[in-house]
Amino acid sequence: MEQRHWPSSHEELSAGAIKVRVATIDQVFNAMDPTPLEERSLNPEVADWIEEWAEDLGGDKPLTIEVYLTEGGADTRGEAVTRGLHNHFEYREWQVGRQLGKLWREGRISMIIGLAALTVFITLSHLIGASPNPVLDVVHEGLTVLGWVSMWKPLQIFLYEWWPVRREREACHRLAEADVRFVVSRG
């Protein structure tokens, strides 16, 4: 991919279409994939570029992808390329949706394990109780801390990890419906 003009500000990023610059239409797709154009996987650099730009844009307004071709035009394959881009991002939306489902499932299982561990450690801590014996006091406090640390993973998932995955899924959904334009650009 020949991307040289990266957006330098948020205003430039959100001022219009997602721009991809390639020499030929074939560079949009993975050269090693022998399947027909609309079923072919995208060039990973192109796919990442488009997806990251769409995630940065956020929002829910329709997206436009402008493919700048420096050597030749879209010829008769423009419609197939558009379908290929849409198919790729529909599949990515499905993949990321599955990833989100797995994350939620992991969070629920981690929550059950964490709550069980918290209950056991806090109960043991209360059974030991505060003690003038320094060793027992360290064990008492250690069990309390260990109980709360066991809740780290589910809290991390439910507070922080799910929303970037959801944002990625929404970006892929918008890209699967994006308007695709081809621009011949010499230079």
C-alpha positions, 0 to 999 in steps of 0.5 A: 500500500502506498499510503503517504498522506496520513491525517495530521489532525482530528479535523482532517481525519473526520473531514470526509472519506477514508482515503486509501492510496494504491498503485493498482486495484489489485493491491487492495486485495491479498495477492496470494488469495486465488479466489474471485475478487469479491470473495478475496481477502483484503491486503492486511495493510489496507484492511487495517488502515481502513478499519483503524480510520473508521474506529477513529471516526466513531459515530454512526454516520455513513462512511465513504472509502475513497480508493486512489489509484495511481496506475490505472483505474477501477475498470470493470472490476469496481463493483466486484471490489466494492462487494469484496470490501463489503464482504470482508468487513461483514466477515470482520464484524461477525468475527469481532462479534464472536470475540465479544461474545467470548469475552462476555462469557469469560467475564461471567465465568471469571466473575463466578470464580472470583466471587467464590474465591472472594467468599472463601478467602474472606471467610478464612480471614474472618475465621483467623481474625485479628490477632496479636500474633504478627504471623497470623495477622499477616495471614489474616490481611493476606487472605483479605487482599487475596480475596479482592485480587481474585476479582481483578479479572472479571472487573477488568473485563466488565469495566475496560476490555469489552468496549474497544471490541464493541467499537471495533465491531461497530466500525466493521458494521459501518464499513460493510455498508460504506460507499466506495469510490475510485479516484484516478490519481497520478502522483 
